[in-house]
Amino acid sequence: MQNRLEELRILLMEHSHNYYVLDDPQISDGEYDRLFQELLEIEKAHPDWVTSDSPSQRVGGAALDKFTQVRHRLPMLSLENAFDDLDLIAFEERLLRFLFTDTKPDYMAEPKLDGLAVELVYEHGFLVQGSTRGDGTIGEDITAQIRTVNSIPLRLYKTDIPRLEIRGEVFMDRDGLTKLNHQRAEDGEPLFANPRNAAAGSLRQLDPKITAKRPLRFYVYGIAESTDTKCRTQQELLEFLSTLGLPVNDLITFCPDINAVINRFSELSDLRHDLAYEIDGMVVKVNDFALQARLGAKARAPRWAIACKFPAIQATTKILKVDFQVGRTGAVTPVAILEPVDVGGVIVSRATLHNADEIRRKDLRRGDTVLIQRAGDVIPEIVKAVLEKRDSSAEPITIPEKCPVCSHPLQKPEGEAVTRCVNPHCPAQRLRTMVHFCAKAGLDIEGLGKKSVEQLFDLQLIKDLPDIFKLQKGDLEVLDGWGEKSADNALAGIEAAKTPPLSRFLAALGIRYVGEVTAGLLENTFNSLERLLDVTREELLEVEGLGEQAANSIVDYFSDPSVQEMMRTFREMGVHPQVMLQTEENLLLTGEVLLFTGSLKKLSRTEAKKLVKENGGQIASGITRKLTCLVVGEKPGSKLKKAQEKGKKILTEDEFLQILDGTIAFH
Ligand code: I6G
């Protein structure tokens, strides 16, 4: 009997694959149902024989209280965008420059689905986890919901791979979305504006039984680590994943060169309206994994792939009025309040006008009819005024002379497009800084979203950043919209935010020109917050990747007495940013400052510098005091002599590579 159960599981798995993945059913629905009933009866008689890959386990288990977080073993990156043929050519040129070669690569081109990226983990062929992309590092565990998607196999055809982290897109096709929205309209529920929202809204149901009723589909696009299989190219990988039973989009094509990529983009632009599902562009990938590995990734996106987007969706509407918003850095941004209009399924009622130069360049007036556009998730923008429709009541838009919030005179520095409120005590700036500090891009404090921070600020419960750490339960639970539970939740979030990674803390402070990447450089180089309090401009300029604007801004910020006082208060409140030293310590070039000179034979300069950074080292700007080692290629020139005179360590290119592959030691 147990053998029959295993036989039924496999039979049903194959028929389900034929139906949902290959779109080629081999038996009738009635026959499938009979096999399924037989399986259910055996499982009912022997509940302990039910396995996680049984087709009976798809229907959706118990509802969850909340989603738990999942850290992706390797980050789920995003993709940079291209918009036309020229951008694609520029993409190839960048690749060739980086690789220091004239040999052009071949590519794979795939339709870009308007869905939700997910990771599926298979251990020994069994699906053990499904998660959302989240912020790329941490997503949500949606295993129970993922299991209900019929085209996602619960068990792969091969079970000899210990662990495989599959990445792909869950989406809803046009037919599925139309039917779902029809039903929602009948039930008086709000409609989903696009397939992406429908997929996300369906997967983020705590009750997987609801997800099971949604017509979700899935296509795989890759794996987390290309070396996990023996495949050498993206093309081989997709063929291999297909043999495992995973659904691979049959419109993915091999392109021998960038011209073929460009042709394919044009073909897909024509084809897109006839497809059963919505696509918003095409993803292009360098085919060869060895080249992909050499190209590596930037902070958020791989260098070897790009998303080429279809032209934006446009509509016309009217500028009703213009508001002026004061941002975190005092920048005053004009925002057009529009007559609400449907742009490709999304109702748009506001659009940024950016700054005075942009308004002048586009000659926009209050009362104008304007053409607006939206590209994917991008904030809508005004393309131009429809001049034929302008009437005499249209009024010029001028930036106010005084801050709309604190009335301090505004400044527009020579050569800059932005008008700024320079009053450091401007409440709008303080509020925006606090919102940023608590938000996802900052310390990501649970329970302190934008609305709550605005409320606490309005009530003067928080006036400055450290005040966040002084909040008491009694302050919060009595407020409108709060209760004991939400107060406890926020306080737990605040407590957890007291020991953030230093780089996260620095990015959260909202120092101009200090985003995630620069904050990372500061953490790696200076290793403590205290060290930054008296950092000099010269020291900052020695950090590779840190420019003059950022250096000036950092010095100005930390030398300000009110900032020094704020840092003291943070300490008193128990806020201690942490430095991730343990991984750094283990790296081969930690503490070393290298410089390359002469022509390298095996590496391009960019690759060489990247290797130094990946191995914990820094790059010197010249033969400086901090330099610890000069790597010399052919015809090294005067730098070699200078470094020798100063007693610096000298390595050849080969020795440098041998150190990195562990053949010889650095010291
Ligand atoms: O092939 C892809 C399709 C969609 C992707 C991708 C994607 O994001 C939604 N993202 C990455 C990072 C890669 N390929 C490599």
Boltz pocket constraint, residues with backbone or C-beta under 6 A from the ligand:
constraints:
  - pocket:
      binder: B
      contacts: [[A, 76], [A, 77], [A, 78], [A, 79], [A, 110], [A, 111], [A, 112], [A, 117], [A, 169], [A, 221], [A, 222], [A, 283], [A, 302], [A, 305]]
      max_distance: 6.0
